[in-house]
Amino acid sequence: MAFEKGLSESEQAYEQYTNISSVFAEIVKDEFITTWQWWAGLALFIIPWLIWFK
């Protein structure tokens, strides 16, 4: 009985974790990646490498 209860609680915890992870991913996608600072930082990371390879 204790094993089944522990299994049930771990499944609930996993469900909560996946829900939180999904919400966090949505926040990052909507509020962080769509900003101009994100794209400027990405460009500042990639462009020097492209210049160096050339």
SERO-4910 file (N, C-alpha, C, O; in steps of 0.05 Angstrom, whole numbers):
BEGIN
 pado doro    nc1    nc2    nc3   cac1   cac2   cac3    cc1    cc2    cc3    oc1    oc2    oc3
  Met    A     16    -24      0      0      0      0     17     25      0     11     45    -14
  Ala    A     39     25     15     56     49     17     70     54    -10     74     77    -18
  Phe    A     77     32    -24     90     35    -50     70     48    -70     78     65    -85
  Glu    A     45     39    -70     25     50    -88     20     80    -83     17     96   -101
  Lys    A     19     87    -57     16    115    -49     39    131    -58     36    153    -69
  Gly    A     63    121    -54     87    135    -63     88    138    -93     96    159   -104
  Leu    A     79    118   -107     78    119   -137     58    140   -146     64    155   -164
  Ser    A     35    140   -133     15    160   -140     24    188   -135     20    206   -151
  Glu    A     38    192   -112     48    219   -106     70    227   -124     72    251   -132
  Ser    A     87    209   -132    108    216   -151     96    222   -179    107    239   -193
  Glu    A     75    209   -187     62    215   -212     50    243   -211     51    258   -230
  Gln    A     38    250   -188     26    277   -185     48    298   -186     45    319   -198
  Ala    A     71    292   -173     93    311   -173    104    314   -201    111    337   -209
  Tyr    A    106    293   -216    115    294   -243     96    311   -260    105    327   -277
  Glu    A     70    307   -256     51    323   -271     53    352   -265     53    369   -283
  Gln    A     57    359   -240     60    387   -232     86    398   -244     87    421   -254
  Tyr    A    107    382   -244    133    391   -255    130    397   -285    140    417   -295
  Thr    A    116    379   -300    113    383   -328     96    408   -334    101    422   -353
  Asn    A     76    412   -318     59    436   -321     75    461   -317     73    480   -332
  Ile    A     91    462   -295    107    485   -289    128    489   -311    133    512   -319
  Ser    A    139    468   -321    159    470   -342    147    482   -368    159    498   -381
  Ser    A    122    473   -374    108    483   -398    102    513   -395    106    528   -414
  Val    A     93    521   -371     87    549   -366    113    566   -368    113    587   -380
  Phe    A    135    556   -357    160    570   -358    170    573   -387    179    594   -395
  Ala    A    167    552   -403    175    553   -431    159    573   -446    169    588   -463
  Glu    A    133    574   -440    115    594   -453    123    622   -445    123    640   -463
  Ile    A    130    627   -420    138    654   -411    164    662   -425    166    684   -435
  Val    A    183    644   -427    209    650   -440    204    656   -469    216    675   -480
  Lys    A    187    640   -482    182    644   -511    168    671   -515    176    686   -534
  Asp    A    149    678   -499    133    702   -504    146    727   -494    143    748   -507
  Glu    A    161    726   -472    171    750   -459    201    755   -462    210    776   -456
  Phe    A    215    735   -472    244    738   -473    255    736   -502    269    754   -511
  Ile    A    248    715   -516    259    710   -542    248    730   -563    261    735   -583
  Thr    A    225    742   -558    214    761   -577    224    789   -574    215    807   -588
  Thr    A    243    794   -556    252    821   -551    276    827   -570    290    809   -579
  Trp    A    280    853   -574    302    861   -591    329    854   -578    348    849   -592
  Gln    A    330    855   -551    354    849   -537    363    820   -542    387    815   -544
  Trp    A    344    802   -544    351    774   -550    364    772   -577    385    759   -580
  Trp    A    352    784   -597    363    783   -624    390    797   -627    407    788   -641
  Ala    A    393    819   -612    419    833   -613    440    816   -600    463    814   -610
  Gly    A    434    804   -578    453    786   -565    461    762   -582    484    755   -583
  Leu    A    441    751   -595    446    729   -613    464    737   -636    483    722   -644
  Ala    A    459    760   -647    475    771   -669    504    776   -659    523    770   -673
  Leu    A    506    787   -635    533    792   -625    548    766   -618    573    767   -616
  Phe    A    534    745   -615    547    719   -611    555    706   -637    576    694   -639
  Ile    A    538    708   -657    542    693   -682    560    708   -702    578    696   -714
  Ile    A    556    734   -705    570    750   -726    601    749   -722    615    745   -742
  Pro    A    611    752   -698    641    749   -696    651    722   -704    673    721   -716
  Trp    A    637    701   -699    645    674   -708    645    672   -738    664    661   -750
  Leu    A    625    684   -751    624    683   -780    648    699   -792    660    691   -812
  Ile    A    654    722   -780    676    738   -789    702    723   -786    719    723   -803
  Trp    A    705    710   -763    730    695   -756    733    672   -776    756    667   -785
  Phe    A    712    658   -782    714    635   -800    721    644   -828    736    630   -843
  Lys    A    711    668   -836    717    678   -863    746    685   -864    756    695   -885
***
